[in-house]
Amino acid sequence: MSATPSVWGAATIAEIVPRTARVTSFILAPETPFAFRAGQHVDVRLTAPDGYQARRSYSIASAPEAPDTIELAIERLENGEVSQFFHEVAAIGDAIELRGPIGGHFVWSVDDGGPLLLIGAGSGAAPLMAMIRHRTARGSLEPTLLILASRTWDDALFRDELIALHDRRDGFDLVLATSRDRPRRPGDHGRRIDAAMAAEALGRLPRPPAHVFVCGSNAFVETATDALLADGVAASIIRTERYGG
Ligand SMILES: Cc1cc2nc3c(=O)[nH]c(=O)nc-3n(C[C@H](O)[C@H](O)[C@H](O)COP(=O)(O)OP(=O)(O)OC[C@H]3O[C@@H](n4cnc5c(N)ncnc54)[C@H](O)[C@@H]3O)c2cc1C
């Protein structure tokens, strides 16, 4: 069933899964499940007793193949109105308002082919995770490389699931880049993303990428995109999603 994106619907918090010290996943069960594509997001609307409303966008981190629930991986921001609500107030069984799916640009399906280069930082891993889970659910062997930037090893969102997928050696490669931690795996980096790191990642793909997706804060997206352009990646194949900050 497909919901009209402009229509708000109810969803129940079915599960709450802490992922890292700063990011927790909220598994939502929409009253009317809707089909979506990997990379799309939803809008969430909170209404206070006095009628005040706050609305924010959150990427869907789960695969389209399981549409009855959607996973939102929400990072706690200091003094963040909506993210603090989720981390401190929201409980299993609570109802929230949801609108979606939204977005037709930052999306990928196995039918679009590859190779795929994904670059994310912090909670910016969420829509890239939906693409990777979709690839796995569909049994795709499309060459795919994810550079996941985080402060520390423990801040790397979905780290253990991603390492397990990397270890299947089915064409998915994970590179972790930790800005405040030492690299732990061969091929990982203990620094921020730069042109040399992007060039090395490009060299690990069997062919140049057909699609590149970059997601994170404004500053991160700028830096990663500059690195890709410096390495000769065509701007026309780079798609970005900016979370603010
Ligand atoms: C398409 C889209 C998808 C998104 N998906 C996700 C997601 O999957 N997970 C997620 O955690 N967030 C995601 N965001 C960001 C989210 O919409 C909110 O902006 C974020 O949760 C902050 O809202 P808040 O009410 O907690 O903070 P606010 O009260 O709005 O802001 C608090 C302070 O934090 C600053 N700020 C806002 N966003 C950021 C940021 N990303 N990094 C650093 N500082 C920031 C603001 O400038 C402000 O000073 C997405 C944004 C977009 C546009």
The ligand as a Gaussian input file, in Angstrom:
#p B3LYP/6-31G(d) Opt

LIG

0 1
 C       16.647000      14.711000       4.374000
 C       17.145000      14.699000       5.806000
 C       17.322000      13.486000       6.450000
 C       17.792000      13.455000       7.770000
 N       17.996000      12.247000       8.363000
 C       18.480000      12.192000       9.624000
 C       18.759000      10.913000      10.237000
 O       18.552000       9.841000       9.644000
 N       19.256000      10.928000      11.504000
 C       19.484000      12.103000      12.196000
 O       19.926000      12.039000      13.351000
 N       19.234000      13.310000      11.626000
 C       18.746000      13.380000      10.364000
 N       18.480000      14.601000       9.801000
 C       18.600000      15.828000      10.637000
 C       17.272000      16.050000      11.381000
 O       16.264000      16.400000      10.457000
 C       17.354000      17.177000      12.425000
 O       17.875000      18.330000      11.806000
 C       18.211000      16.809000      13.614000
 O       17.674000      15.654000      14.288000
 C       18.254000      17.986000      14.592000
 O       16.957000      18.268000      15.026000
 P       16.687000      18.742000      16.523000
 O       15.260000      19.186000      16.607000
 O       17.147000      17.701000      17.485000
 O       17.680000      19.961000      16.684000
 P       17.339000      21.512000      16.486000
 O       16.621000      21.947000      17.729000
 O       16.685000      21.725000      15.187000
 O       18.809000      22.104000      16.373000
 C       19.721000      22.099000      17.469000
 C       21.053000      22.670000      17.026000
 O       21.783000      21.685000      16.271000
 C       22.175000      22.188000      14.996000
 N       22.064000      21.063000      14.052000
 C       20.994000      20.682000      13.336000
 N       21.269000      19.562000      12.628000
 C       22.548000      19.231000      12.905000
 C       23.402000      18.180000      12.497000
 N       23.016000      17.223000      11.637000
 N       24.660000      18.132000      13.017000
 C       25.093000      19.084000      13.881000
 N       24.310000      20.114000      14.304000
 C       23.063000      20.192000      13.828000
 C       21.228000      23.309000      14.692000
 O       21.845000      24.239000      13.829000
 C       20.950000      23.863000      16.092000
 O       21.958000      24.772000      16.471000
 C       18.050000      14.664000       8.464000
 C       17.855000      15.892000       7.817000
 C       17.432000      15.908000       6.502000
 C       17.244000      17.246000       5.817000

